[in-house]
Amino acid sequence: MKVYLAGYNVDAEVLGELQQKAAGRDDITPEVLSAAYARISRDPRPINEIRKDARTEVERARKSNKTIIFKMGHHSVAEHAVFNLDILEVSRLAMEEVEKFRLCSYTEKSQRYITLDKGFVVPQEIKGTEFQSLFVDMIREQNEAYAVLFEKLKEHVFGKYHDLAGDPKNHSLLEGWAKEDARYITALATESQVGQTINARTLELLLRRFASHPLAEVKSLGRAIYEQIAPVAPSIVIFHEANDRDLKTYPELQEVSRKIVNIHSSGISKQVDLVEWTQDGDEVILATLLHSCSHLSYEECLGIVKNLPPQQQKIIFKTAWRHMQFYDSMLREFEYVNFTFNIVLSAACFGQLKRHRMTTITTQSYNPNLGITVPESIKEIGMEKYFGKIIDKTNRVYDMIKKEIPLVAPYILTNAHRRRVLMRLNARELYHISRLREDAHAQWDIRNISQAMANEAKKVMPLAFAFIGGKDKYNEIYQHIYGQPPKITQAVLPGARKIK
């Protein structure tokens, strides 16, 4: 057996220094990895020798990449090239577009942990219009409200949890609780930043979508990213320009929708509504578990399961869970049943829900008619009316802008404003969301949503979801099912939040 480390992420400034010290060297590019790995299927030489060949003939490697990707259609070779991007001074609204892509990783500046400054984006579409000063004044008023609420909430939190406040080590934790609720009054125009790791194939898709996007900010971001990538890897980011599929499809669908329904109608529905699910889901999972552990067809397994008494069905599930710990994922067989939820949630909450990229999420625009989510702590400090006045003024400004420049009106809306989301996911992913988001450490808004989703799932698949719950409840749930705690108990995390 032989294993070679082919490459790894290196800071761009270190690479720059390397290029300066090795003048004229042109193999400092991820393209050589893509080209080398693309040849594995047809070249009998060891991989490390193929890589060496690609490094010594970079132009040939680039030509090979273009041939394989463009002419032969094997786009997967571009996935071997990976980029790290620092994306700064982008609005929260535009950042949602960045974070739509499944096959990449990102870590965003958190409004829960960092005290917000006054940075915000003025959309290009508004600049120079009669709405610019109105927009800026409204954002500044929201930011002033954030500062007021943060100070009052901080005082409130330190008083409410005075035992914790007695230890200076907990002060940043308590301040974080105040920040995460004060941020509900800040706008989607607020600047954010993200560190992103993305392969070249997904990056190409991102660039194409951004080039076709109606928002000027998103278009500009796409161009800025391409300017950074093109000199380094011109052969693996090829289809990056706007196309009709991304430019025209949704606008045309929207036009068709106008003829069928009144798309401005927006009666408030349940916060979490299970609208579709796999019928007989408990039996489907049981059948797939039997299928994996036998030589029978799925149909035969399903027939057996349907004739099993409930107690025997429970034994199969208990066997599947017996050796799990709170950090373990469900067995893959749980992916064979699905749920579709209609969810009405705040922008703040959506910022957390969208991180679950293995789900299918489609969204409507933020809509003031759906109301707002007001943190309970705001009510506790007697600032609900103050909060409401800022929201009312925000809604008036939104309406004024929407009449003339509807595309950018959502920039002025706040983290408290809501949207409708349609979310489809399998049982395995729902367990993951529950473990993470129902935990005592989770923020209250996403915790409420995930609890509601779990409760809906338990109604239609009581056996499959008997083990669901947050990490902090894992031992308790295990003990209830098996009559004894798991062999390795959950560690108590330092600074764990078991309140709020």
Secondary structure, 3 states (H helix, E strand, C coil): CCCCCCCCCCCHHHHHHHHHHCCCCCCCCCHHHHHHHHCCCCCCCCHHHHHHHHHHCHHHHHHHHHHHHHHCCCHHHHHHCEEEEEEEEEEHHHHHHHCCCCCEEEEECCCCCCCCCCCECCCCCCCCCCCHHHHHHHHHHHHHHHHHHHHHHHHHHHHHCHHHHCCHHHHHHHHHHHHHHHHHHCECCEEEEEEEEEEHHHHHHHHHHHHCCCCHHHHHHHHHHHHHHCCCCCCCCCCCCCCHHHHHHHHHHHHHHHHHCCCCCCCCCCCEEEEEECCCHHHHHHHHHHHHCCCCCHHHHHHHHHCCCHHHHHHHHHHHHCCCCCCCCCCHHHHHCEEEEEEEEEHHHHHHHCCCCCCEEEECCCCHHHCECCCHHHHHCCCHHHHHHHHHHHHHHHHHHHHHCHHHHHHHCECCEEEEEEEEEEHHHHHHHHHHHCCCCCCHHHHHHHHHHHHHHHHHCCCCCCCCCCHHHHHHHHHHHHCCCCCCCCCCCCCCCCCC
